[in-house]
Amino acid sequence: MTSLQRLLRPEPTALAVELRAVTAMTVAAVEGTVELDDVLRRYSGAMAELDALVGMPGPPGGLYDNDLFTAGRGRVLVYRPTAAPPRTGRVHPATLPAVELAVATHVGDHDSIDVTYGELGRWVVEHALAVAGPVRETYLTGPRDTADPAAWRTEIGWPVFRLAAP
């Protein structure tokens, strides 16, 4: 309900957006095609496997294909960065490609993350050229770190091509 209210009556915000060149990264990953309604359950299962095999060397993340949001079904790759990813069960090594991202941080629980996505999308339309590719989320602080939703921080990275030099 809060998310819908914010979409209908958005508060003026100064969304901080950073253009970031991200280098290729080696990760341990679990991936598959999922229904939008099943993302949280699948994410939790994948993270449990990754934590058991890799530990916690850096913040976890996920790559989410556009079809997940537009068609309700799409590819998801959940990962943990590691120099030596194992290949056990569903966990396998993967290399995330280098990418240019427009990055904004969503603060708080995920009930209103769609509003942050909308604000970031609007920023991208006004300042850069969106390119095909999955959206990248990095979970800096989340429910696995603290029970306080006000402390949660999720970086959302939208693939872009810069229209002008920084």
N, C-alpha and C positions, 0 to 999 in steps of 0.2 A: 504494500500500500504506500509506504514512504517513497519508493522508487517512482510509482505512478504519479504521486503528488509532485515530486520534483520535476518530472517530465512535463507535466501540465502547467506548473508554475515554477520554472527554474529560478533559483536565486542567482543573482549576478555573481559569477566566480571569476577569479583570475587563475585559470588552470595553468600551472607551471608545466611547460613542455620543453623538453631538451631533445635536440637532434643528436643522435649518438651513433657512431660507427662501431659496430660490434664485430669483433674478430671471430673466426671459426672456433668452435668449442667442442672438445671431446666430452661425451656424457655417457652415463648408463641410462638406458631408456626402456620404457614400456609403452607400446603404441597399439592403436587399433581404431576401428571405426565405431563410433558410439552415437547413441541417441542423446539429444540435448538434455532430456530429463534424467539421464543416467550418468551424466558427467561426474557429479560429486562422488557417487558410489565407486565408479571406475577409478577416479583419481585417488581415492582413499586406499583402495586395494593395491594400485600400482605403487603408491608411496610406501606402503608397508613392505612390499617386496624390495624396493630400492633401499630403504633404510636398513633392512636386515642384511643386505649384501654389500652396500657401499658405505653406510654410515652417513655422517653429515658433514662432508667437506666444504660445502658451500650452499647457498640458497637454492632450493628446488625451483623447478619451473615447468612450464607447459607450452606447447605449440598447438594452436587451435586453428584448423582450416576454416575459411570463410563459410563453407557449406554448413558447418555446424550451426552457425547463427542464422543463415539465410534459409536453409532447408530443414533445419532441425536434426540433421544427421551429418557427421563428418569425421575426419581423421583427427585424432588427438595423440600427441606424443608427450608423455610426462617424463621428466628427467631430473637427474642429479649430476652436477659436474664432477668429473673424476679423471685422473690421468690414465687409470688402468681399469676400464669398465669390464665387469665380468659378463659371461654369457651363461646364464643359468635360468631355466624356466622361461618366463616371458621377458626377462631382463636381457638386454643385448647392448653392445657398443653402438654408438651413433655419433656422427659429426654434424653439429648444427652449423649451417653455412654462415659465412660472414654476411652481414646485412646492415643496412642503414635503417635506423628506427626513429620514429617520433615517440618519445617516452614520457608518460605521465604517471604519477603515483596516486593510486586510489587509497584513501585513508578510511579505515573502519571496516565493518562487516561487509559481506558480499551482496547483501540485499539490494544495495543501490549501485553496484558496480556498472550496471548498464548505463547509468547516467554519466559516469566518468568515461565510458566508451563513447557515448554520444558527444560529449564535449571534446574529447580527443579527436573523434572523427571530423567534427566541425573545424577544429584547428588545422587538421591535415588538409582539408579542402581549401582552406584559406591561405596556407603557407607552404605546401609541398604537393607532390604528386604521389598519390597512393599507388603502390605496385602490388601485383599479385604475390601472394605468399601468406603463410599463417601468421596470426597475431601471436606475439610472444609474451607470456606472463612470467614474472619472477616474484616469488613469494618471500619477501624480505622478512616479514613477521606475520604470523598467522595463528590460527587456532591450535596448532601443534606446539607453538611457542608460548602462548599466553591465553588465558581464558577471557581476557579483557578485549572485546572487539574494538574499542577505541584505539588500541595500540597496533592493530593490524595494518600492514603496509603491503600493497600489491603493485608492482610496476607493470604497466601495460605498454608494450612496444608494438607500434603500428608500422609495418614496412613502408618505406617512402623512398622517393628519389628527390633530392633537394633541388629546388627551382633556382636558388641563389646561393652563393658562397656564404658561409657563416660570418 
